[in-house]
Amino acid sequence: MARDSEREPVTDDDLRALRECMADQREAIRARLAEELDGSPEDFSAERYFQARTDGGEGHDREETDSP
């Protein structure tokens, strides 16, 4: 997002407020997905999804095969 050069710079408080807002939205979206797709909010955690694919961590649900 481009910033207007006449505006004040973004402060740490601005960033903190944005992160809180994003976290609230993330929770609401996960809850809605769980409701509509018959799962739990944890089933739609992007953090768990990517963690599972980067290091084979918890939540890794892809079957391992010998093929690439």
N, C-alpha and C positions, 0 to 999 in steps of 0.2 A: 504494500500500500504506500503510495507516495504521500509525503508529508508536505503541507503548505509551509513554505519557508518563513512566513510571517507569524506562524504559531510558535508557542513555547515548545521546547524539546520534551520528549516523553520522559516522565520521571519514574523512579522506582515504584512509587505508589500507584502510578498509572498502570505499570506492568503487573503489579501485584493484583490490582482490581481486575484487569483483563484475564489473568490466569484463573482467578476465582470464578469469574463469569463463565469461562470456557469449561471449567471443571463442573459447574452446575449444569451446563448444557450437555456435557458428555454424559452425566448421570441420567438426565432426562431422556436422552436419545437411546441409551442402552436399555433403560426401563421400557421405553416404547417398543424397541425391537424385540425384547423378550416377550412382551405382551402380544405383539402381532405374530411372532414366529414361534410361539410356544417354547420358550427357553427361560433361562435366568439371565439377569443383567450381566453376570460374570461371563456368560457365553459370548458376549459381544465386546469384550475388552480388547482393544487394539494392542495395549501393552502386552497382555498375555499372548495374543496371536503372534506378534513379532518376536517376543522372547522365545517362544516355542520353536520358531523357525530359525533363529540365529544360533541357539545353543542346545536345541533339543530339550529345553526345560519343561517344566510342568505344563500340561495342556497340549503337549505335542500329540496330535491325533492323526497325523499322516502315517500311513503304513510304510515302513522301510522296505525297500526292494533292492535287488542288485542292479537294476537298470538305472541309468542316469535320469 
